[in-house]
Amino acid sequence: MGASRLTNNTAELQAIVEALLILLPQVDAEIPIIGLMEPLVIRSDSRCAVGAIRNGTRVTSSFLLRDFMLRLWKRAREAYDVRIV
């Protein structure tokens, strides 16, 4: 999604985006698979992805993907006890 270079870091960012896109529709579901404010952990071996979420670290390969991921992350934090490690 909007990556100027396809790297391992962009793949990690995309994987987090995909997980959040699956998670967030549960917020409005009549019978959600994952209840609101449930604790969730997303594991990533990418310091780039973890740093972008935790510290707002700049991502050089795709600003669009990073910003989209951070918007989704903010929405997920409002509905769930979600963490990244």
N, C-alpha and C positions, 0 to 999 in steps of 0.2 A: 504494500500500500504506500505509494509515493516515495519509495526508497530510491535514492539516486545511485546507490551501490548496493549490490546484494552481498551481504557479509553474514558471518555468524551472529553478529550483534543484531542486525536487522531481523534475522530469523528468530532470535530470542524475543525481541520486542513484539514481533508478529504473533508468536506463540502466546504471549501474555494477553495481547489484544483478543485473540481467539478465545481464550479462557474467559475473559471478562464479558465478551459478547454472548457466551453461553450462559454465564451466571446472571447477568443483569435482567434478562426477561423474567427470571424467577420472582423479581420484586413485585411485578403486577399479576403474577399467575394466581388463579383462584385457589389452587392447591399446589403450592410450590414444592419442588423436590428438595430444595434447600431452604430451610426456614430463615426468616429475617433475623439478623444479628447473630447468626451462627458463626462460630469461629472457623475461619478458613485460612489455609496456608498455601501460597504459591511458591514452589521451589524453582530456582533458576541458578544455573551455573555461570551466568553472565554477570560480571561485575558492572558492566555497562548498564544493563537493564535494571539491576537492583539499585545502582547508584542514581539512575534517572528517577526512580520512584521515591527512594528515601531522601535524596539530597537535591533533586532537581538538576543533577549533573547533565551537562550538554551532551547531546548525541550528534556526532558529526555526519553520520551516514544518512539520517532521515529525520529532519525536524518535524515534518508532518506526522510521521508515524509516532514519534515521541510525544508530541502534543496530543494526538488522539488517544494514545495509551494513558496519558496522565489525566485526561478528562474522564475516561472510563474508570480509572482507578479512583478518582474523587467520588464519582457516583457509587462505586462499589463500597467505599469506606462509609458512606452515609447509610447503607442498608445492611452491611455485614461487618463482622469483626475480622476483616481480611488483612493478612500480613504477607510480606514477601521475604524469603530467606535465600 
